[in-house]
Amino acid sequence: MVEQLRPLNFIINGRIPLDRFILNRKEKIMLHYSIVFFIIAIIAAVLGFGGIAGSAAGIAKILFAGFLILSVISLIFGRKK
């Protein structure tokens, strides 16, 4: 027999359980550093340091993308009851 595939049940009783959105340590660190580099980029741009601002913004983008990827993986394969 062929097994019937079930969709991922993220919604329970009409609500999304909050334990799916708890960040692990690596995700918190990556989000923290992406915010730090974003703030550095904004300050550098305001002060007229275009090269530094561009570099810091690029680093922030990379770290934020990594954070998003880890968050999605954590959401899908996260804690199950």
C-alpha positions as CSV (number, residue, x, y, z in Angstrom):
1,M,0.0,0.0,0.0
2,V,1.0,3.6,-0.6
3,E,1.2,5.7,2.5
4,Q,-0.9,8.8,2.4
5,L,1.1,11.9,2.9
6,R,-0.2,14.2,5.6
7,P,0.3,18.0,5.5
8,L,2.3,19.6,8.3
9,N,-0.1,20.5,11.0
10,F,1.1,23.9,12.3
11,I,-2.4,25.0,13.3
12,I,-3.9,23.3,16.3
13,N,-7.4,24.2,17.4
14,G,-7.4,27.3,15.1
15,R,-4.1,28.6,16.7
16,I,-0.5,28.4,15.8
17,P,1.4,27.0,18.8
18,L,4.0,29.5,20.1
19,D,6.6,26.8,20.9
20,R,7.2,26.5,17.2
21,F,8.6,30.1,17.2
22,I,11.1,29.7,20.1
23,L,14.5,30.6,18.7
24,N,17.5,28.4,19.6
25,R,20.9,29.8,20.6
26,K,22.4,29.9,17.1
27,E,19.4,31.8,15.7
28,K,19.5,34.4,18.5
29,I,23.2,35.0,17.9
30,M,22.7,35.4,14.2
31,L,19.8,37.7,14.6
32,H,21.7,39.8,17.1
33,Y,24.7,40.2,14.8
34,S,22.6,41.0,11.8
35,I,20.9,43.8,13.8
36,V,24.3,45.0,15.1
37,F,25.8,45.2,11.5
38,F,22.6,46.9,10.3
39,I,22.9,49.6,12.9
40,I,26.6,50.0,12.1
41,A,25.7,50.4,8.4
42,I,23.1,53.1,9.2
43,I,25.5,55.0,11.5
44,A,28.3,54.8,8.9
45,A,26.0,55.9,6.1
46,V,24.8,58.9,8.2
47,L,28.4,59.9,8.9
48,G,29.4,59.6,5.2
49,F,31.5,56.4,5.3
50,G,29.9,54.8,2.2
51,G,32.4,51.9,1.8
52,I,32.0,50.8,5.4
53,A,28.3,51.2,5.3
54,G,28.0,49.0,2.2
55,S,30.2,46.3,3.7
56,A,28.3,46.3,7.0
57,A,25.0,46.2,5.1
58,G,26.2,43.2,3.1
59,I,27.3,41.4,6.2
60,A,23.9,42.1,7.8
61,K,22.1,40.8,4.8
62,I,24.1,37.5,4.8
63,L,23.5,37.0,8.6
64,F,19.8,37.8,8.3
65,A,19.4,35.3,5.4
66,G,21.2,32.7,7.6
67,F,18.8,33.5,10.4
68,L,15.8,33.1,8.2
69,I,17.0,29.7,6.9
70,L,17.7,28.4,10.4
71,S,14.3,29.7,11.6
72,V,12.4,27.9,8.8
73,I,14.3,24.7,9.5
74,S,13.6,25.0,13.2
75,L,9.9,25.7,12.5
76,I,9.6,22.6,10.3
77,F,11.7,20.1,12.3
78,G,11.2,21.8,15.7
79,R,9.8,20.5,18.9
80,K,6.9,18.0,18.5
81,K,4.5,17.1,21.2
